[in-house]
Amino acid sequence: MRLILIAITLIFVGFALLQIDDPDSGVWLSIYLAGAFVSGAALIDGIPRTLNRVIAVCTMLMMFFYFFGFFELAPTLHGNWWQNESSRHALGLLFSAFAMIPVLSSYSCQLKATRADKDRRSPAVFSAPPAS
C-alpha cells in the first residue's frame, strides 16, 4: 500500500509541475498539491486519531470535488481531446478522483486498526500501519 501511496503522491506532484506554465496555474497547482498532501500524509505513521479523521474527511471532500470538476468539464471532451486544455484538465480531475479511493482507504484502515492489528510483516495490501 505504501508503494501505491508513494506513486499517487508523485503523480500528483507531477501533475502540479505540468501546470506551472498554465495561465491559471495557481488554481491547478493548489488542486493537485492538495491531493499530493493528503496522499503523502497517509504515509506518515502515528498520526493522532482526531487528525486522521479530519484528513480522511478532507480526502473524501476532495474526491467529491474532483468528480464534480470532471463532470463540469466533461462536455469539453471530444474526438481531439488532447488538443483541448480543458479536456486535459477534465481527465486530470478524473484521475485525481479515483486516486483518492486508495488514499481514503488507507486512512480508513488506520482508523479501524488496533495495536494488535499493527504488524510489520502483514502481507495485506490494505492493512494498518506498523506500530511505532
N, C-alpha and C positions, 0 to 999 in steps of 0.2 A: 504494500500500500504506500510505503514511503516513496518508492520509485515513481509511482503514479502521481503522487502529490508533487514531487520534485519536477516531473515532466510538465504537469499542469502549470506550476509556478513559472517555469522557464518559458513556456509558450505564452503565458500572459505577459511576461516581461518582453518577449519578442514582439508580440502584437503592439505593445506600448511603444517600443522603439521604432516600429514601422510608421507610427503616427506622428513622429517628431516634426516632419516637414509638411504636415497637413495644415490647411488654413485654420481649422478649428481643433488644433492639436490639444489644447488644454482640456477640452471635454473628453476626447477619446483617450488621452493619457490617463486621466483620473478614472475613467471607466475600467480600463484594462489593469491599471496599477492597483485598484481596489480588489480586483479578482486575484492578482498576484499576492496581495497582502493576506487575504483570508486563506488562500491555499498554502502559502508559506507558513502562516501561523499555525496551521493544522499539523505541521511537522514538529512543533515545539512540544516537548513532553512536560507534564507537570503544570499545565495551565489550570488555575483555580476554576472550580465548577461554575461559579457565577459568571466569570468572564467567558468560559467556554459556552455557556448558554447564550450570552449576549452575542458572541461571534457567530454561533450557529443560527440565531435569528437573523442577524445581518446577512449571513450567507444565503439563507432562504429568500430574504427580500431581494438580494442581488440577483438570484436566479430568476425570480419573477420579473424583475426589471429587465434583465437580458432578454427573456422571452417576449416581454411587451415591446421592447425596442426592435426585436426581429420582426414581429408581426406588423409594427408600424412601417418598417422599411421593406417588407416583403413585396409590396406591389412594384418595387423598382427592379425586381428580378425578372430577367427576360433572356432571350436567346444569347445575347452577347454580354452576359452579366459581368465578365471580367473587365470590360471596358467602362463600367459604371462604378464610380466610387461609392455611392450609397449602397449598391448591391454588395460590394465587398464588406462594407460596414455591417450589413444585414447578416452575412454569413459569419462574420467575426462574432456578432452578438449571439447567433445560434450556437456556435461552438462554445462560447462562454457560458451560456445557459446550461448546456449539457455537461460542461466541465465542472459545474458547481455540484452535480449529483454525487460524485465520489468524495468531494470536499465535505459536503454536508453529512455524508455517511461516516466519514472519519470523526467529525465532531459528535455525531450520534453515538458511535462506538465508545468514544471517550466518556460520554455522559453515562452510558449504561455499564461501564466497567466497574468492577470492584477490585480490591487489592489482590484477591485470589486469582482473578482473570488475567492479571498482568504477568506475562511470562515471555522472556526474550526469545524463547525457542518456539513460540506459537507459529504454526505453519499457515494459519488462516490469512487470507488476503485482507479481510475486513475484521481486524481484531483490535483490542485495546492496546495502547502504547505500553511499553515495558515500565515497570516500577522504577522510579528514580533512586 
